Amino acid sequence: MLQYVVRRLILTIPVIFGILVIAFMLTRLSGDPTDLILPPDVTEEARDAFRQVHGLDKPIWTQFIAFCVQAAQGDFGNSLRFQEPALSLVLERMAATTELALAAMFLAIAIGIPTGVIAAYHRNTFVDITVRSVSLLGQALPSFYLAILSIIIFAVWLRWLPTGGRGGFWHLLLPATTLAFQLVALIARVTRSCMLDVLGQDYIRTARAKGLGETTIVWIHGLRNAFIPVLTVIGLQVGFLMGGVVVTETVFSWPGVGRLAIQAIYARDFPVVQAVVLLFALIFVVVNLIVDILYAVLDPRIGYR
Amino acid sequence: MRKLLKLLLITTGLAIGSLAQASAGTLTIAQNFDPQTLWPNGTTASDNLNAGSAMVEGLFWQDPRDNVIKPLLATSWEQETPTSVLIKLRDGVTFTNGEAMNADAVVHSINIFMDKEQTPAYSRVAVAFDSVEKVDDLTVRLKLKYPYPPLALGLTQIVVTPPKYWAEVGLEAYGQKPIGTGPFKFVSWDRDDKLVMEKNDDYWGELPSGIDSLIWRPVPDDNSRVAGLTTGEYQVAKDLPVTAIPELELDSQITLVPVPSYRIYQIGLSSRPEHESPLQNKLVRQALNYAVDKQAIIDNLFFGKAVALNGQVLRSTQLGYNTDLKDYPYDPEKAKQLLAEAGYPDGFSIPFKFPSGRYAQDREVSEAVAGMLDKVGVKTELIALEPGEFLRQLRAQELAPMYFVGLAPQDDPAFQAGQYLSDWRYSPIANEELDRLIDAGAKEMDVDKRAAIYREMMELMHEEVPIIFLYDGIDVYGTTSKLKNFQPRGDGRMFFYGVTLEE
């Protein structure tokens, strides 16, 4: 097991390096940051000075090597817009994003899984059809639209919740729900189809035959066996969450990494874009490693050697 | 479990009750972006400057209520010779850390302003400065490289920082926690969430009345700023989208403050010799001006919240504005006739570049213009550009022959005029007579003579039409109706001098 984890971690290194190369090259392809960061009418000398200060005047290969050497030591260079280290700008905003993403994930799991199980159990009844149609709608509704709609209803009309910003529980509610909405739909759908599979299996009939209660059959024997594909989907959806926070954080003025990322991209703030991409990639890789390990915990038949 | 539920319900009620209005005396301001630095000379972005300038003041400021340049930390300035200026400073002003605001502080600040590595964004002004020296404790002498008519405007851009604190913390840390002489002082800053300031009780001048603290919040989404203004979470919201205005106008709790922007929207029609196209012909450029119905664009795309240009790029409040000039009227027949005269009776096709997502309604305006040109036989090939790529092409003169652009130079006519100088980076025209007038205006120190030069220049531009004159944008601010005497400026700047927040 330990060996497996170590091997997976080592395999991560080329993946991360590849991501770094792509992030570095793509940002450079997008153009000259002085166009966006300095006002259009500044003198050419000032532009050169700016490029020199940030090392943008050197050939791209020199820049890349310097970047790799520094990145390996945890230094992503200074942001071009903020006169601060890019990595600390990103880490500073990580708590807010983590809070939002975890709340959304919690909501999605807490609502999605039971809904899926119930829909499967009551297959082709009114309950099932409702769940299926709502979740189809949920996956189809773009999150920026849902976000604005929920602000208008809950903040402007009803005045129940704040329109944005980070505060306590009430500030979290709208953005987390918006972010969770599509996930709930997806998780419910996957749970439903896996449960349908499992509920038709021989061991469920055996369980019923030996007189176990329906609750135990469905939620313990059924769900545990249906859970592995659901877990895979959840792990992969961490990537979706990373993308989702960009929209949600912007609409709800949430001070997180997603919003920093989108503004950095618009301004061609290379060091910040690179730091965010790397961090998101790392999170994605680590979460999926954890998911793999959880397989073995949930299903003793799966072993890693 | 039931107990827990009950507790949850009670706390729900409590929290919702406390969501109501912010405490009296607090002014919460929603801008698009969180500042990158609170040092006003660090950037020229208005969101940064607005927050920073509440704490760090300049020598002078230009009051948007009457456009007059008024003293702040300096009391007056006088021109000793065309290239030397004496600046008198206000006595008895201290920074909020106790350091004295005096000639040493000002010399230190101007030296930083002149250093293009520390203040690249201000190089266009600082390039005229030669050196600065202390005369006595409350007087400094600024030497210029050449006579510089927009000097007064340049002086409004220099902010004064405390030299000891600056030396102690350095440029970066200063921008995170500045110390100045302003009506407000720094309390705390949660990046991208909120920046809190409280009033400076030792302020040398008169504090804005009724405001104990300022909270700045970055709210990038247009609709969210409108929503927060409606619910009373924000007392000031910047850059409201035009589409939200009809509804906001009905709300008695909200005052809308429309401000004519410094940004002049135009369609560049390059007649530079290297850009070959039918636009080389003056009659064609005039025809295109007749072919575009500007009022229809203003009424339909901006709900009337934009101002038609009077056939010139200067605004009516600026020196050199020519009252004799009128805009080209909408007259498609005349346009066709001019095109025929120029040798294009069947029109022609031409590429037309525009940015998508840089200016309000940029794509819609460009498409509307293309549609109008089509009616007189000019087929445009529309090319949408990402804002960054658009700016690069603008600087590299790759937008020619025809492009939509909004230019927002500083308030002095020299900056507006300078954009049509033949060796200026993104000038659409190369005309010797125009160059002569632009150079003359940039050097003339006599105000009346200077105004006459610019009037003549505007007339020549009207005849030569290097652009299609479109409109002057209007920035719309929303405030609580309790905020009085609040007047933002056309460059996106907000000030709190003389403002009152009623209880």
Interface residues (C-beta under 8 A of the other chain):
Chain A: S30 G31 D32 D35 L36 L38 P39 P40 D41 V42 T43 E45 A46 R47 A49 F50 V53 R81 F82 Q83 E84 L89 E92 R93 A96 I148 I151 I152 A155 V156 R159 W160 L161 P162 T163 G164 G165 R166 G168 F169 W170 T250 V251 F252 S253 P255 G256 R259 L260 Q263 Y266 R268
Chain B: A15 I16 L19 F33 D34 Q36 T37 G42 T44 K116 E117 P120 A121 S123 R124 V127 L171 E172 G175 Q176 D190 R191 D192 D193 K194 R217 P218 V219 P220 D221 N223 S224 A227 G228 T230 T231 E233 P387 G388 E389 L391 R392 L394 R395 P409 F415 Q419 Y426
